[in-house]
């Protein structure tokens, strides 16, 4: 799950960074605000993928417990 979340984060974070901050990056002018915006752009999809994966895993485990009990 961690590996998949990292892959999702790299793909989605790169696309979002290119869309949202691409003009600054391509010109070469990186304002100080991008020092926290770009890492946050990668962190959000990672957390969403991790939480989604954990919720699915929890549901699967709960389903097994309900059927066994």
N, C-alpha and C positions, 0 to 999 in steps of 0.2 A: 504494500500500500504506500509506503514511503517513497519508493522508487517511482511509482506511477504519479504520485503527487508532485514530485520534483520535475518529472517530464512535463506534466501539465503546466506547472508554474513557469518553466523555461519557455514553452511554446506561447502560452497566453500572455505572459509578462513581456516577452519580446514584441509580440504584435501590439499590445497596448502601449508599450513605450514608444514604438515606432509611430503609432498613430497620434499619441498625445504629446510627445516630446520630440518627434522627428525633426521638426524645423530647427530646434536648438542644436540637436546633435549633428545634423548635416552641415550646418553653418559653422559649427565648432565653438559656439558660445554656450557654455554651460553655467547658468546662474546657480548660486549657492542653494536655492530652493530645490533643485533637482537632486541634491545629495540625499534627501529623505524621500522625495517623490518616486524616484526610480526603484529603490529597494522595496518600497511599499507596494509598487505596481507588481512586483514579483511575489511578495508575501501574501497578498490577498488571494490570488488563485490557488496558491499552495494550501492555505488554510481552508478554503472552500472545498478543495479536493479531499483533504484529510478528514474534515468533519463529515463530508458526504460518505466517504469510505467507512468511517467509524460507525455512522448511523446504519449503514447497510449491514455491516458485520454484526452489529448489536441486534438488528432485526432478525438476521439469519440465526444467530445463537438463541434468541428468545423463541423463535419458531420451532427450533429443535427441542428446546426444553418443554414447550407446551405439548408437543406431540408425544414426547417420551413420558411425560408425567401423567 
